[in-house]
Amino acid sequence: MRLWTVHPRYLDAQGLVAVWREGLLAQAVLRGQTVGYRSHPQLTRFREQRASIAFLRAYLAIICEEAASRGYRFDKSKIRGPYTSRRIVETSGQLQHEWAHLKRKLRARAPSVYRAVSGISTPVAHPLFRIVPGPVQPWEKR
């Protein structure tokens, strides 16, 4: 499971579909509707928020908007309930770590997307996150 800090505009088609599915799985986990993935580290920053599910819904809404802008039809009704307009504080180290990880993935599976983003040193973050200086998060698997 990867719930990216980077803006979904940088994801290739496979990555966008994957983050949508993984976000829906995360929503089910936070709602207590699944047995697996309950202690997945990617859920840490959502669990740390009051109304964690509302933050996850906001995350998914942006993914859905990006998909719609590309002509995909993700079922927005799967985002069940209200979401927040507040933001989660995330670190620049986490954003940079994920950016390097995503670029490695893109180089292997979507070379044309990789070429389009390879010159970007600091990506835009997913709008749910407010980036502050800091290291990679301790929950991040390396």
Long-range contacts (C-beta under 8 A, 24 or more apart in sequence): 1-25, 1-26, 1-37, 1-40, 1-42, 1-43, 2-42, 3-42, 3-43, 3-46, 3-59, 4-98, 4-102, 4-126, 5-90, 5-94, 5-95, 5-98, 5-125, 5-126, 5-129, 5-131, 6-95, 6-98, 6-99, 6-102, 6-123, 6-124, 6-125, 6-126, 7-66, 7-123, 7-124, 7-125, 7-126, 7-127, 8-62, 8-63, 8-66, 8-126, 9-66, 9-124, 10-102, 10-106, 10-113, 10-117, 10-120, 10-123, 11-66, 11-102, 12-106, 12-109, 12-110, 12-113, 13-70, 13-110, 14-109, 14-110, 15-102, 15-105, 15-106, 15-110, 16-63, 16-66, 16-67, 16-70, 16-72, 17-72, 19-63, 20-60, 20-63, 20-64, 20-67, 20-74, 23-56, 23-59, 23-60, 23-63, 24-60, 24-78, 26-56, 27-53, 27-56, 27-57, 27-60, 27-78, 27-79, 27-80, 30-56, 41-139, 41-140, 41-141, 42-139, 44-137, 44-139, 45-88, 45-90, 45-137, 45-139, 46-88, 49-88, 51-84, 53-81, 54-81, 54-82, 54-83, 54-84, 55-83, 55-84, 55-86, 55-88, 55-128, 56-83, 57-81, 57-82, 57-83, 57-84, 58-83, 58-84, 58-85, 58-86, 58-128, 59-126, 59-128, 62-126, 62-127, 62-128, 87-127, 87-128, 87-129, 87-130, 88-128, 88-129, 88-130, 89-129, 89-130, 89-132, 90-125, 90-129, 90-130, 90-131, 90-132, 90-137, 91-131, 91-132, 91-133, 91-134, 91-135, 91-136, 91-137, 92-131, 92-132, 92-133, 92-134, 93-134, 93-135, 93-136, 93-137, 94-134, 94-135, 94-136, 94-137, 94-140, 95-122, 95-123, 95-125, 95-129, 95-131, 96-122, 96-136, 97-136, 97-140, 97-142, 99-123
